[in-house]
């Protein structure tokens, strides 16, 4: 995969891949291009990448998805935590 930046527009936000943060997949900006957060462990698989840049790492394993939800059950609904973004864009229901 090349290191050139790609921009994805979804839900009034801009997702940039790969992230500027060393171990993250995406950087998130609002529609005014204000930085919000970075999320997703770079190099690690996810259930399903809704954005699409890392869809080659999708595993679609329900048991792993359940384990992910158990680990992040306390912060997955707190915006703008990285878990909020991961929950919706890498580990969707």
DSSP file (Angstrom, degrees, kcal/mol; ACC not computed):
  #  RESIDUE AA STRUCTURE BP1 BP2  ACC     N-H-->O    O-->H-N    N-H-->O    O-->H-N    TCO  KAPPA ALPHA  PHI   PSI    X-CA   Y-CA   Z-CA
    1    1 A X              0   0    0      0, 0.0     2,-0.1     0, 0.0     0, 0.0   0.000 360.0 360.0 360.0 136.9    0.0    0.0    0.0
    2    2 A X        -     0   0    0      1,-0.1     0, 0.0     2,-0.0     0, 0.0  -0.381 360.0-130.2 -77.9 158.8    1.4    3.4   -0.9
    3    3 A X        +     0   0    0     -2,-0.1    -1,-0.1     2,-0.1     2,-0.1   0.345  66.7 123.1 -89.9   5.9    1.9    6.1    1.8
    4    4 A X        -     0   0    0      1,-0.1     2,-0.2     0, 0.0    -2,-0.0  -0.430  69.1-107.6 -70.0 144.4    0.0    8.8   -0.2
    5    5 A X        -     0   0    0     -2,-0.1     2,-0.4    11,-0.1    13,-0.2  -0.471  31.6-164.5 -75.3 138.4   -2.9   10.3    1.6
    6    6 A X  E     -A   17   0A   0     11,-2.9    11,-2.2    -2,-0.2     2,-0.4  -0.957   8.2-145.8-121.5 144.4   -6.4    9.5    0.5
    7    7 A X  E     -A   16   0A   0     -2,-0.4     2,-0.4     9,-0.2     9,-0.2  -0.929  12.6-172.2-115.6 133.0   -9.5   11.5    1.6
    8    8 A X  E     -A   15   0A   0      7,-2.7     7,-3.2    -2,-0.4     2,-0.6  -0.983  10.6-151.9-126.0 135.0  -12.9   10.0    2.2
    9    9 A X  E     +A   14   0A   0     -2,-0.4     2,-0.3     5,-0.2     5,-0.2  -0.931  30.7 148.0-111.7 120.6  -16.1   12.0    2.8
   10   10 A X  E >   -A   13   0A   0      3,-2.1     3,-1.5    -2,-0.6    -2,-0.1  -0.980  62.7  -2.6-154.0 136.2  -18.7   10.4    5.0
   11   11 A X  T 3  S-     0   0    0     -2,-0.3     3,-0.1     1,-0.3    -1,-0.1   0.855 126.1 -56.4  51.9  43.5  -21.4   11.6    7.4
   12   12 A X  T 3  S+     0   0    0      1,-0.2    19,-0.6    18,-0.1     2,-0.3   0.764 118.5 104.9  60.1  28.1  -20.2   15.3    7.1
   13   13 A X  E <   -AB  10  30A   0     -3,-1.5    -3,-2.1    17,-0.2     2,-0.5  -0.923  66.4-130.9-132.4 160.0  -16.7   14.3    8.1
   14   14 A X  E     -AB   9  29A   0     15,-2.9    15,-2.5    -2,-0.3     2,-0.5  -0.957  18.1-163.1-112.9 126.5  -13.4   13.9    6.3
   15   15 A X  E     -AB   8  28A   0     -7,-3.2    -7,-2.7    -2,-0.5     2,-0.5  -0.935   5.0-162.0-109.9 129.8  -11.4   10.7    6.9
   16   16 A X  E     -AB   7  27A   0     11,-2.6    11,-2.0    -2,-0.5     2,-0.4  -0.943  14.6-131.9-115.6 130.5   -7.7   10.7    5.9
   17   17 A X  E    S+AB   6  26A   0    -11,-2.2   -11,-2.9    -2,-0.5     9,-0.1  -0.990  82.1  30.1-132.8 142.4   -5.7    7.5    5.5
   18   18 A X  S    S-     0   0    0      7,-0.5     8,-0.2    -2,-0.4     7,-0.2   0.668  95.4-124.3 -73.1 159.8   -3.2    6.7    6.4
   19   19 A X        -     0   0    0      6,-0.8    -2,-0.1     5,-0.7     5,-0.1  -0.180   6.8-128.6 -64.5 156.5   -3.2    8.7    9.6
   20   20 A X  S    S+     0   0    0     -4,-0.1     2,-0.4     3,-0.0    -1,-0.1   0.675  91.2  89.0 -75.4 -19.5   -0.5   11.2   10.6
   21   21 A X  S >  S-     0   0    0      1,-0.1     3,-1.6     5,-0.0    -2,-0.1  -0.670  87.3-126.6 -81.3 134.1   -0.3    9.3   13.9
   22   22 A X  T 3  S+     0   0    0     -2,-0.4    -1,-0.1     1,-0.3    -3,-0.1   0.829 101.0  30.3 -52.2 -46.0    2.2    6.4   13.7
   23   23 A X  T 3  S+     0   0    0     18,-0.0    19,-2.0    20,-0.0     2,-0.3   0.057 102.2  92.5-109.4  24.6    0.0    3.6   14.9
   24   24 A X  E <   - C   0  41A   0     -3,-1.6    -5,-0.7    17,-0.3    17,-0.2  -0.846  58.3-149.8-119.2 156.1   -3.5    4.7   13.7
   25   25 A X  E    S+     0   0A   0     15,-1.5    -6,-0.8    14,-1.2    -7,-0.5   0.908  75.8  24.4 -87.1 -48.5   -5.4    4.1   10.5
   26   26 A X  E     -BC  17  39A   0     13,-2.3    13,-2.1    -8,-0.2     2,-0.4  -0.900  54.7-151.6-125.6 147.3   -7.5    7.2   10.1
   27   27 A X  E     -BC  16  38A   0    -11,-2.0   -11,-2.6    -2,-0.3     2,-0.4  -0.918  23.9-147.6-105.3 143.1   -7.5   10.9   11.1
   28   28 A X  E     +BC  15  37A   0      9,-3.0     8,-3.3    -2,-0.4     9,-0.8  -0.941  17.5 178.0-118.3 135.1  -10.9   12.5   11.3
   29   29 A X  E     -BC  14  35A   0    -15,-2.5   -15,-2.9    -2,-0.4     6,-0.2  -0.953  26.7-121.3-128.8 149.3  -11.8   16.1   10.6
   30   30 A X  E >   -B   13   0A   0      4,-2.2     3,-2.2    -2,-0.3   -17,-0.2  -0.223  46.0 -87.8 -78.0-179.3  -15.1   17.9   10.7
   31   31 A X  T 3  S+     0   0    0    -19,-0.6   -18,-0.1     1,-0.3    -1,-0.1   0.572 131.3  56.7 -71.6  -5.7  -16.5   19.6    7.6
   32   32 A X  T 3  S-     0   0    0      2,-0.1    -1,-0.3     0, 0.0     3,-0.1   0.288 120.3-111.0 -99.2   6.2  -14.6   22.8    8.5
   33   33 A X    <   +     0   0    0     -3,-2.2     2,-0.5     1,-0.3    -2,-0.1   0.765  66.4 150.4  65.9  31.2  -11.3   20.7    8.5
   34   34 A X        -     0   0    0      1,-0.0    -4,-2.2     0, 0.0    -1,-0.3  -0.815  53.0-111.5 -88.2 130.4  -10.9   20.9   12.3
   35   35 A X  E     +C   29   0A   0     -2,-0.5    -6,-0.3    -6,-0.2     3,-0.1  -0.374  39.4 172.7 -63.4 135.2   -9.0   17.8   13.6
   36   36 A X  E     -     0   0A   0     -8,-3.3     2,-0.3     1,-0.4    -7,-0.2   0.795  51.6 -56.3-106.8 -59.8  -11.2   15.6   15.8
   37   37 A X  E     -C   28   0A   0     -9,-0.8    -9,-3.0    44,-0.1    -1,-0.4  -0.967  39.0-111.3-169.0 176.6   -9.2   12.4   16.5
   38   38 A X  E     +C   27   0A   0     -2,-0.3     2,-0.3   -11,-0.2   -11,-0.2  -0.944  37.2 174.9-121.4 148.4   -7.4    9.5   15.1
   39   39 A X  E     +C   26   0A   0    -13,-2.1   -13,-2.3    -2,-0.3   -14,-1.2  -0.969  29.2  60.2-151.7 165.6   -8.6    5.9   15.4
   40   40 A X  E    S-     0   0A   0     -2,-0.3   -15,-1.5   -16,-0.2     2,-0.6   0.587  74.2 -98.8  85.7 124.9   -8.0    2.3   14.4
   41   41 A X  E >   -C   24   0A   0    -17,-0.2     3,-1.9     4,-0.1   -17,-0.3  -0.645  43.6-121.6 -76.7 116.1   -4.9    0.3   15.2
   42   42 A X  T 3  S+     0   0    0    -19,-2.0     3,-0.1    -2,-0.6   -17,-0.1  -0.322  93.3  14.2 -60.9 133.1   -2.7    0.4   12.1
   43   43 A X  T 3  S+     0   0    0      1,-0.3     2,-0.3    -2,-0.0    -1,-0.3   0.302 101.6 111.8  86.3  -9.6   -1.9   -3.1   10.8
   44   44 A X    <   -     0   0    0     -3,-1.9    -1,-0.3     1,-0.1    13,-0.1  -0.746  68.9-115.9 -97.7 144.9   -4.6   -4.8   12.9
   45   45 A X        -     0   0    0     -2,-0.3     2,-0.3    -3,-0.1    13,-0.2  -0.331  27.8-161.3 -73.7 160.7   -7.7   -6.3   11.2
   46   46 A X  B     -d   58   0B   0     11,-1.1    13,-1.9     8,-0.2    14,-0.4  -0.850  31.5-107.2-133.1 170.0  -11.2   -5.1   11.9
   47   47 A X  S    S-     0   0    0     43,-0.6    13,-1.4    -2,-0.3    12,-0.3   0.979  96.9 -20.7 -64.3 -55.8  -14.6   -6.5   11.4
   48   48 A X  B     -e   91   0C   0     42,-2.4     2,-1.0    10,-0.2    44,-0.6  -0.844  58.1-137.8-159.8 118.0  -15.6   -4.4    8.4
   49   49 A X        -     0   0    0     -2,-0.3    41,-0.2    -3,-0.2     6,-0.1  -0.672  17.4-173.8 -80.1 103.2  -14.1   -1.1    7.2
   50   50 A X  S    S+     0   0    0     39,-2.6    -1,-0.2    -2,-1.0    40,-0.1   0.810  85.0  54.4 -68.2 -30.8  -17.1    1.0    6.2
   51   51 A X  S    S-     0   0    0     38,-0.7    -1,-0.2    -3,-0.1   -42,-0.1   0.910 102.0-141.4 -71.7 -41.8  -14.8    3.7    4.9
   52   52 A X    >   +     0   0    0    -44,-0.0     3,-1.3     0, 0.0     4,-0.2   0.186  68.9 108.3 110.4 -17.3  -13.0    1.2    2.7
   53   53 A X  T 3  S+     0   0    0      1,-0.3     3,-0.2     2,-0.1    -3,-0.0   0.874  94.7  30.2 -63.8 -36.8   -9.3    2.1    2.7
   54   54 A X  T >  S+     0   0    0      1,-0.2     3,-2.3     2,-0.1    -1,-0.3  -0.020  78.5 125.5-110.4  28.2   -8.4   -0.9    4.9
   55   55 A X  G X   +     0   0    0     -3,-1.3     3,-1.6     1,-0.3    -1,-0.2   0.695  62.1  73.5 -64.8 -17.1  -11.1   -3.3    3.7
   56   56 A X  G 3  S+     0   0    0      1,-0.3    -1,-0.3    -3,-0.2    -2,-0.1   0.654  94.1  55.5 -68.4 -12.6   -8.4   -5.8    2.8
   57   57 A X  G <  S+     0   0    0     -3,-2.3   -11,-1.1   -13,-0.1    -1,-0.3   0.314  78.7 125.5 -99.3   6.1   -8.0   -6.3    6.6
   58   58 A X  B <   +d   46   0B   0     -3,-1.6   -11,-0.2   -13,-0.2   -10,-0.2  -0.426  31.0 176.0 -65.4 137.0  -11.7   -7.2    7.1
   59   59 A X        -     0   0    0    -13,-1.9   -12,-0.2   -12,-0.3    -1,-0.1   0.640  21.1-152.8-115.7 -21.8  -12.2  -10.5    8.9
   60   60 A X        +     0   0    0    -13,-1.4     2,-0.7   -14,-0.4   -13,-0.1   0.780  38.6 153.9  53.5  31.4  -16.1  -10.6    9.4
   61   61 A X     >  -     0   0    0      1,-0.2     4,-2.0   -15,-0.1    -1,-0.2  -0.824  34.1-161.0 -94.5 111.7  -15.6  -12.9   12.4
   62   62 A X  H  > S+     0   0    0     -2,-0.7     4,-2.4     1,-0.2    -1,-0.2   0.835  89.1  55.7 -63.0 -35.1  -18.5  -12.5   14.8
   63   63 A X  H  > S+     0   0    0      2,-0.2     4,-2.1     1,-0.2    -1,-0.2   0.913 109.6  45.8 -65.1 -42.3  -16.6  -13.9   17.8
   64   64 A X  H  > S+     0   0    0      2,-0.2     4,-2.3     1,-0.2    -1,-0.2   0.869 111.3  53.3 -67.7 -35.4  -13.9  -11.3   17.4
   65   65 A X  H  X S+     0   0    0     -4,-2.0     4,-2.4     2,-0.2    -2,-0.2   0.920 108.0  50.2 -63.8 -43.6  -16.5   -8.6   17.0
   66   66 A X  H  X S+     0   0    0     -4,-2.4     4,-2.1     1,-0.2    -2,-0.2   0.924 110.3  50.1 -59.8 -45.3  -18.2   -9.6   20.2
   67   67 A X  H  X S+     0   0    0     -4,-2.1     4,-2.0     1,-0.2    -1,-0.2   0.891 109.0  52.4 -61.3 -40.2  -14.8   -9.5   22.0
   68   68 A X  H  X S+     0   0    0     -4,-2.3     4,-1.8     1,-0.2    -1,-0.2   0.939 109.2  49.1 -60.5 -47.1  -14.1   -6.0   20.6
   69   69 A X  H  < S+     0   0    0     -4,-2.4     4,-0.3     1,-0.2    -1,-0.2   0.857 109.5  52.6 -62.8 -35.3  -17.5   -4.8   21.9
   70   70 A X  H >< S+     0   0    0     -4,-2.1     3,-0.7     1,-0.2    -1,-0.2   0.896 110.2  47.7 -66.8 -39.8  -16.8   -6.3   25.4
   71   71 A X  H 3< S+     0   0    0     -4,-2.0     3,-0.2     1,-0.2    -2,-0.2   0.821 122.4  34.4 -69.0 -30.8  -13.5   -4.5   25.6
   72   72 A X  T >X S+     0   0    0     -4,-1.8     4,-1.4    -5,-0.2     3,-0.8   0.144  78.9 114.7-113.2  19.2  -14.9   -1.1   24.5
   73   73 A X  T <4 S+     0   0    0     -3,-0.7     4,-0.2    -4,-0.3    -1,-0.2   0.741  75.9  53.7 -65.4 -22.3  -18.4   -1.2   26.0
   74   74 A X  T 34 S+     0   0    0     -3,-0.2    -1,-0.2    -4,-0.2    -2,-0.1   0.726 122.0  22.9 -86.4 -21.2  -17.7    1.7   28.4
   75   75 A X  T X4 S+     0   0    0     -3,-0.8     3,-1.3     1,-0.1     9,-0.3   0.382  89.5  98.6-126.3   4.7  -16.5    4.3   25.9
   76   76 A X  T 3< S+     0   0    0     -4,-1.4    11,-0.1     1,-0.3    -3,-0.1   0.689  89.2  46.0 -71.1 -16.3  -17.9    3.2   22.5
   77   77 A X  T 3  S+     0   0    0     -4,-0.2     2,-0.8     2,-0.1    -1,-0.3   0.222  86.4 103.2-109.1  14.4  -20.8    5.7   22.8
   78   78 A X  S X  S-     0   0    0     -3,-1.3     3,-2.1     2,-0.0     6,-0.4  -0.864  73.6-118.8-102.4 109.0  -18.8    8.7   23.9
   79   79 A X  T 3  S+     0   0    0     -2,-0.8     3,-0.1     1,-0.3    -2,-0.1  -0.712  90.6  16.1 -84.3 134.3  -18.3   11.2   21.1
   80   80 A X  T 3  S+     0   0    0     -2,-0.4    -1,-0.3     1,-0.2     5,-0.1  -0.678  90.2 122.9-106.7  40.4  -15.5   12.1   20.0
   81   81 A X  S X> S-     0   0    0     -3,-2.1     4,-1.2     1,-0.1     3,-1.0  -0.278  71.4-118.7 -56.6 146.5  -13.6    9.2   21.6
   82   82 A X  H 3> S+     0   0    0      1,-0.3     4,-2.8     2,-0.2     5,-0.2   0.845 115.4  61.9 -55.4 -33.2  -11.7    7.1   19.0
   83   83 A X  H 3> S+     0   0    0      1,-0.2     4,-2.8     2,-0.2    -1,-0.3   0.840  96.4  59.0 -62.9 -32.2  -13.9    4.1   20.1
   84   84 A X  H <> S+     0   0    0     -3,-1.0     4,-1.2    -6,-0.4    -1,-0.2   0.928 111.1  40.9 -61.4 -44.3  -16.9    6.0   18.9
   85   85 A X  H  X S+     0   0    0     -4,-1.2     4,-2.8     2,-0.2     5,-0.4   0.915 115.1  50.2 -71.2 -43.7  -15.4    6.1   15.4
   86   86 A X  H  X>S+     0   0    0     -4,-2.8     5,-2.3     1,-0.2     4,-2.2   0.909 107.7  55.3 -59.4 -41.8  -14.1    2.6   15.5
   87   87 A X  H  <5S+     0   0    0     -4,-2.8    -1,-0.2    -5,-0.2    -2,-0.2   0.858 118.2  33.2 -59.9 -37.0  -17.5    1.3   16.6
   88   88 A X  H  <5S+     0   0    0     -4,-1.2    -2,-0.2    -3,-0.2    -1,-0.2   0.794 130.4  28.6 -91.5 -30.7  -19.2    2.9   13.7
   89   89 A X  H  <5S+     0   0    0     -4,-2.8   -39,-2.6    -5,-0.1   -38,-0.7   0.626 132.3  23.2-112.6 -15.5  -16.6    2.7   10.9
   90   90 A X  T  <5S+     0   0    0     -4,-2.2   -42,-2.4    -5,-0.4   -43,-0.6   0.623 132.9  28.9-120.0 -25.2  -14.5   -0.4   11.7
   91   91 A X  B   <S+e   48   0C   0     -5,-2.3    -2,-0.1    -6,-0.2   -42,-0.1  -0.331  81.3 171.3-131.2  50.6  -16.7   -2.6   13.9
   92   92 A X              0   0    0    -44,-0.6    -4,-0.1    -4,-0.2    -3,-0.1  -0.206 360.0 360.0 -69.3 154.2  -20.3   -1.7   12.8
   93   93 A X              0   0    0     -6,-0.1    -1,-0.1    -5,-0.0    -5,-0.1   0.465 360.0 360.0 -70.9 360.0  -23.4   -3.6   13.9
